[in-house]
Amino acid sequence: MSSKLTILSLRYFANLLSIARKEKGLSIDELRSRVGVSKPTIIKILQGDGVVAIETYFEAASILGIPLFDSDDGRLSGRVKESEKLLSLLPSRIRKKEMKLDDNF
């Protein structure tokens, strides 16, 4: 189950998408066609439904001109490389420390 913050964030994102769609004068069917999904999926996106893949949300945002990270492919590609370099320096697994119980009381 999603947290309240996640639900509110999705709703806000959906509102941004809906506003941009209306400002651009795109019908739901036109947006559906450009994103490449079914009409029910676009309706779920515009309602902030969490079952839709994040990739589909990002595609709709890109088509509607809503910047998410960086609209320049070169800069975004550089940031991806930077983040991959950082990830390569961090441990690949996180191990929880074992907690020894003291049952001598």
C-alpha positions in Angstrom: 0.0 0.0 0.0 1.3 3.4 -0.9 2.0 6.2 1.6 -0.1 9.3 1.8 2.9 11.3 0.4 3.2 9.0 -2.6 -0.5 9.2 -3.4 -0.5 13.0 -3.1 2.7 13.2 -5.3 1.0 11.1 -8.0 -2.1 13.2 -7.8 0.0 16.4 -8.2 1.9 14.9 -11.1 -1.4 13.9 -12.7 -2.7 17.4 -12.3 0.4 18.8 -14.0 -0.1 16.4 -16.9 -3.8 17.3 -17.2 -3.1 21.0 -17.1 -0.4 20.7 -19.8 -2.7 18.5 -22.0 -5.5 21.1 -21.8 -3.2 24.0 -22.4 -1.8 22.3 -25.5 -5.3 21.5 -26.7 -4.7 17.8 -26.9 -7.6 15.4 -26.5 -7.2 12.3 -24.4 -7.2 10.2 -27.6 -4.5 12.4 -29.2 -2.3 12.1 -26.0 -3.0 8.3 -25.9 -1.8 8.0 -29.5 1.3 10.0 -29.0 2.2 8.1 -25.8 1.4 4.8 -27.4 -0.9 3.4 -24.8 -4.6 2.6 -24.5 -7.3 5.1 -23.5 -7.9 3.5 -20.1 -4.1 3.8 -19.4 -4.1 7.5 -20.2 -7.2 8.0 -18.1 -5.3 6.2 -15.2 -2.3 8.5 -15.7 -4.5 11.6 -15.6 -6.1 10.4 -12.4 -2.7 9.6 -10.7 -3.2 5.9 -10.6 -0.1 4.1 -9.2 -0.5 1.0 -11.2 0.8 2.6 -14.4 4.5 2.2 -15.1 6.7 5.2 -14.2 8.1 5.1 -17.8 4.6 5.8 -19.1 4.2 8.8 -16.8 7.7 10.1 -17.9 6.8 9.6 -21.6 3.5 11.6 -21.1 5.5 14.4 -19.3 8.0 14.5 -22.1 5.3 14.8 -24.8 3.5 17.5 -22.8 6.7 19.4 -22.3 6.9 19.0 -18.5 10.6 19.0 -17.5 11.5 16.3 -15.0 15.3 16.3 -14.8 17.0 18.0 -17.8 15.7 18.5 -21.3 19.2 18.4 -22.8 20.2 14.9 -23.8 23.9 15.6 -23.4 23.7 17.0 -19.9 21.3 14.3 -18.8 23.6 11.6 -20.3 26.5 13.1 -18.3 24.4 13.0 -15.1 23.6 9.4 -15.8 27.3 8.6 -16.2 28.1 10.5 -12.9 25.5 8.6 -11.0 26.7 5.3 -12.4 30.3 6.2 -11.4 29.1 6.9 -7.8 27.1 3.7 -7.7 30.2 1.7 -8.7 32.0 3.1 -5.7 29.4 2.2 -3.2 28.9 -1.4 -1.9 26.7 -3.5 -4.1 25.0 -5.1 -1.1 23.9 -3.7 2.2 24.1 -6.0 5.1 22.3 -5.4 8.4 24.5 -5.8 11.4 23.5 -8.8 13.4 22.2 -7.9 16.8 23.3 -10.3 19.5 20.7 -10.7 22.3 21.9 -10.9 25.8 19.6 -13.4 27.4 21.6 -13.7 30.7 19.5 -11.8 33.2 
